[in-house]
Amino acid sequence: MALQNLGQDKLAGDLQANFKVIAMNEVIKQFESKVEMVDKHTVRTIKSGKSASFDVMGKTEGLNNYTGGVDTSLLAGQTSQTVINVAHDNYNGITRIVTELDEIQNHFDARKILTDEMGLALAVGYDQDVYKVGVLASRAPATFTGGNAGGKIVSAALATDGDAIFSAILAAETKLFENGVPAGSDVYCALPPAQYALLRESTKIMNNQWGGDGSANSANVGMVGGIKVYRTMNLPSTVVSTGPAAYQGSFVSTVGLIWHKSAIATVNLLSANVDVIEDKKFNQTLLRVQSVVGHGILRPDAAIELSVL
């Protein structure tokens, strides 16, 4: 009588191979379906090393009119540029241990639920760190001498008034335009649920006779000033004093973030990775999900914070 190893692929090799593939697919699917920020900022994937470099260009100046021949005025004006290095952090991960006895006694597929929740936790952690960097970018000084720093729109009314939020988003769009930030599909606005709900009640959003883009039936705000608006639970709202220094700061007055995807950078060394480790000695299985990424400020002038203070 032969032992049938259900986790073994083609009767050879790792006894957990098939189990690991299933778990990995579940985690990656959950991560990709829940993560908000992965396509809304600049991401570079590396195969090795401790950081990635991102080229940042300033405005080009020195346009001249000339009639031909050698014109030394053509040498006037320069384009500022720099390289910003973003280092990755240590492992970000979640570990769970499932005993064999618990799995046998259980009446539902616990591993599926666990791997889904682990993928969700990884996505939430990723988004929270990127949002922190986005807010910190709005507070950062200009990258180039004579350039523009990040921006901040302050109004106590942002805590209670949907029309004030509407006006603040339009003001942020104007500021980004003045900073030379490209308009279009790569500009976003993230609001906490409370501010999103207030904006949703504004007639400027919902009245299509005024050009409103929202829908009360679908509870959708749509766009304001060409900026896509969505709600999130992951904007920072407390004082962060632990973890990597690049993500620390006071965010107690933050009620929104408007940014272009060029404001924030991420280096990705290891995407969502899953390990399934069988421990026969203790009749248990270890499920481990981890990634290695890092985030940094790329263009401060492409980020605007909404604040009540």
C-alpha positions in Angstrom: 0.0 0.0 0.0 1.5 3.4 -1.1 1.0 6.7 0.7 -0.8 9.2 -1.5 0.8 12.6 -1.0 -1.9 15.1 -2.2 0.6 18.0 -2.1 3.2 16.3 -4.2 3.4 17.4 -7.9 3.6 14.5 -10.4 4.6 12.1 -7.6 8.0 13.7 -7.2 9.8 16.4 -5.2 8.3 18.6 -2.6 5.5 17.0 -0.7 3.9 20.5 -0.3 4.3 21.7 -3.9 0.7 21.7 -4.9 -0.5 23.1 -1.6 2.0 26.0 -1.9 0.8 26.9 -5.4 -2.8 27.0 -4.3 -2.0 29.1 -1.3 0.2 31.4 -3.3 -2.5 31.9 -5.9 -5.0 32.7 -3.2 -2.8 35.3 -1.5 -1.7 37.0 -4.7 -5.3 37.2 -5.9 -6.4 38.7 -2.7 -3.5 41.1 -2.6 -4.0 42.3 -6.2 -7.8 42.6 -5.8 -7.5 44.7 -2.6 -4.4 46.8 -3.0 -5.3 50.4 -4.0 -2.0 52.1 -4.6 0.1 49.7 -6.7 -1.0 51.4 -10.0 -1.2 54.9 -8.7 2.4 55.7 -8.2 5.8 54.9 -9.7 7.0 51.4 -9.1 10.3 49.8 -10.1 11.1 46.1 -9.6 14.6 44.9 -9.0 16.1 41.4 -8.9 18.8 42.2 -6.4 20.4 45.0 -4.5 19.2 47.3 -1.6 17.7 50.2 -3.6 16.6 51.5 -6.9 17.3 54.8 -8.6 14.6 57.1 -10.0 15.5 60.0 -12.4 13.7 63.2 -11.7 13.7 66.1 -14.2 13.0 69.7 -13.5 11.5 72.3 -15.8 13.4 73.2 -19.0 14.2 76.9 -19.6 16.2 78.9 -22.0 14.0 79.2 -25.1 15.6 81.7 -27.5 14.8 83.2 -30.9 17.7 83.4 -33.4 18.2 84.0 -37.1 20.9 81.4 -37.8 24.6 80.9 -37.5 26.3 80.6 -34.1 24.2 82.1 -31.3 25.8 81.9 -27.9 22.4 82.7 -26.4 21.5 79.1 -27.2 23.7 78.1 -24.4 21.5 79.9 -21.9 19.2 77.9 -19.7 19.5 74.5 -18.3 17.3 71.6 -17.2 17.8 70.5 -13.6 17.9 66.8 -13.0 18.7 64.5 -10.1 18.6 60.8 -9.1 16.6 59.8 -6.1 17.5 56.4 -4.5 14.7 54.5 -2.7 15.8 51.7 -0.5 13.7 48.7 0.4 12.7 47.9 3.9 13.1 44.5 5.7 10.6 41.8 5.3 6.9 42.7 5.6 5.1 39.5 6.6 2.4 37.6 8.3 2.7 34.2 9.8 0.0 31.7 10.9 0.2 28.2 12.3 -2.6 25.7 11.7 -2.6 22.4 13.6 -3.5 19.2 11.8 -6.1 18.3 14.4 -7.8 21.6 14.1 -8.0 21.2 10.3 -9.5 17.7 10.7 -12.1 18.9 13.2 -13.0 22.0 11.3 -16.1 22.1 9.1 -14.8 24.6 6.6 -11.7 25.3 4.6 -9.7 27.3 7.2 -6.6 27.7 5.0 -8.5 29.4 2.2 -9.8 32.0 4.7 -6.4 32.4 6.4 -4.6 33.0 3.1 -7.2 35.4 1.9 -6.9 37.4 5.1 -3.1 37.3 5.0 -3.2 38.6 1.4 -5.6 41.4 2.5 -3.3 42.3 5.5 -0.3 42.6 3.1 -2.3 44.9 0.8 -3.4 47.1 3.6 0.1 47.4 5.0 1.4 48.3 1.5 -1.2 51.0 1.0 -0.8 52.5 4.4 2.9 53.0 3.9 2.5 54.5 0.4 -0.2 56.9 1.7 2.1 58.0 4.5 4.8 58.8 2.0 2.3 60.6 -0.2 1.3 62.9 2.7 5.0 63.4 3.7 5.7 64.3 0.1 3.2 67.1 0.2 5.1 68.5 3.2 8.6 68.2 1.7 10.7 71.0 0.3 11.3 71.5 -3.4 13.6 69.0 -5.1 15.3 71.7 -7.2 16.4 75.2 -6.3 13.7 77.6 -7.4 11.3 74.7 -7.8 8.0 74.1 -6.0 7.5 72.3 -2.7 4.6 70.2 -1.8 1.3 71.8 -1.0 -1.3 71.9 1.8 -4.9 73.1 1.8 -6.1 73.9 5.3 -9.7 74.5 6.4 -11.6 73.4 9.5 -14.6 73.1 7.2 -13.1 70.1 5.5 -14.2 68.1 8.6 -17.9 68.9 8.1 -18.7 70.5 4.7 -18.9 68.6 1.4 -18.8 71.8 -0.6 -15.6 72.8 1.2 -14.1 69.5 0.2 -15.2 70.0 -3.4 -13.6 73.5 -3.5 -10.4 72.2 -1.9 -10.0 69.5 -4.6 -10.4 72.2 -7.3 -7.9 74.4 -5.5 -5.5 71.4 -5.4 -5.9 70.8 -9.1 -5.1 74.4 -9.8 -2.0 74.2 -7.6 -0.8 71.1 -9.4 -1.3 72.8 -12.7 0.7 75.8 -11.6 3.5 73.4 -10.5 3.7 71.9 -14.0 2.3 68.6 -13.0 0.7 66.8 -15.9 -3.1 66.6 -15.8 -5.1 63.6 -16.9 -5.7 60.1 -15.8 -2.7 59.8 -13.4 -4.0 62.3 -10.8 -6.0 61.0 -7.9 -7.7 62.1 -4.7 -8.1 59.8 -1.7 -10.5 60.6 1.1 -11.4 58.9 4.3 -15.0 57.5 4.4 -16.4 60.5 6.4 -15.1 63.1 3.9 -16.1 61.0 1.0 -19.7 60.8 2.4 -19.8 64.6 2.9 -18.6 65.1 -0.7 -21.2 62.6 -1.9 -23.9 64.8 -0.4 -22.8 67.9 -2.2 -25.2 69.1 -5.0 -22.1 70.1 -7.0 -21.2 66.5 -7.3 -24.7 64.9 -7.7 -26.6 67.4 -9.8 -25.8 66.5 -13.4 -27.4 69.7 -14.6 -24.4 71.4 -13.0 -22.0 69.0 -14.6 -21.8 66.7 -11.6 -20.2 63.3 -12.2 -21.5 61.5 -9.2 -24.3 59.0 -8.7 -26.4 58.7 -5.6 -27.7 55.3 -6.6 -24.2 53.8 -6.8 -22.8 56.0 -4.0 -20.1 57.1 -6.4 -18.5 60.5 -6.4 -16.7 60.1 -9.8 -14.4 63.0 -10.7 -13.8 66.5 -9.5 -11.9 68.9 -11.7 -10.6 65.9 -13.8 -9.3 64.2 -10.7 -10.6 60.7 -9.8 -11.9 60.6 -6.3 -12.2 57.5 -4.2 -12.5 56.5 -0.5 -10.0 54.6 1.5 -9.5 53.3 5.0 -5.8 53.5 4.7 -4.9 57.2 4.8 -2.9 57.8 8.0 -4.8 59.6 10.8 -2.6 59.2 13.9 0.9 60.0 15.1 3.2 57.4 13.6 6.4 57.0 15.6 7.3 53.4 15.0 8.6 51.5 11.9 10.9 53.0 9.2 11.7 56.6 9.8 10.6 57.4 6.2 7.0 56.7 7.1 6.8 58.5 10.5 5.0 61.7 11.2 1.9 63.3 12.7 -1.2 62.7 10.5 -3.9 63.6 13.0 -5.3 66.5 10.9 -5.0 64.8 7.5 -8.4 64.4 5.8 -7.3 63.8 2.2 -4.5 63.5 -0.3 -4.3 64.6 -4.0 -1.4 63.5 -6.0 0.1 62.6 -9.4 1.6 59.2 -9.7 5.1 60.8 -10.1 5.0 62.0 -6.4 5.7 58.6 -4.8 8.2 55.9 -5.7 8.3 52.2 -4.7 11.1 49.7 -5.1 10.0 46.1 -5.2 12.5 43.4 -4.5 10.1 40.6 -3.5 6.5 40.6 -4.4 3.9 38.7 -2.3 5.5 35.4 -1.6 4.0 32.4 0.2 5.7 29.6 2.1 3.9 26.5 3.4 6.0 24.6 5.8 4.9 21.3 7.2 6.0 20.5 10.7 5.4 16.7 11.2 7.0 16.7 14.7 4.2 18.9 16.0 1.5 18.0 13.4 1.1 21.6 12.3 1.6 23.7 9.2 3.1 27.1 9.1 1.7 29.6 6.5 3.9 32.6 5.8 3.3 35.5 3.5 6.0 38.2 3.0 7.3 40.8 0.7 10.3 43.2 0.5 9.4 46.7 -0.7 10.3 50.3 0.1 8.7 53.6 -0.6 10.1 57.2 -1.0 9.3 60.7 -2.0 9.9 61.4 -5.7 8.2 64.8 -6.6 7.0 66.9 -3.6 5.3 69.4 -6.0 3.0 66.6 -7.3 1.3 66.1 -3.9 -1.3 68.2 -2.0 -2.5 67.4 1.5 -6.0 68.3 2.7 -5.9 69.2 6.4 -8.3 70.5 9.0 -5.4 72.2 11.0 
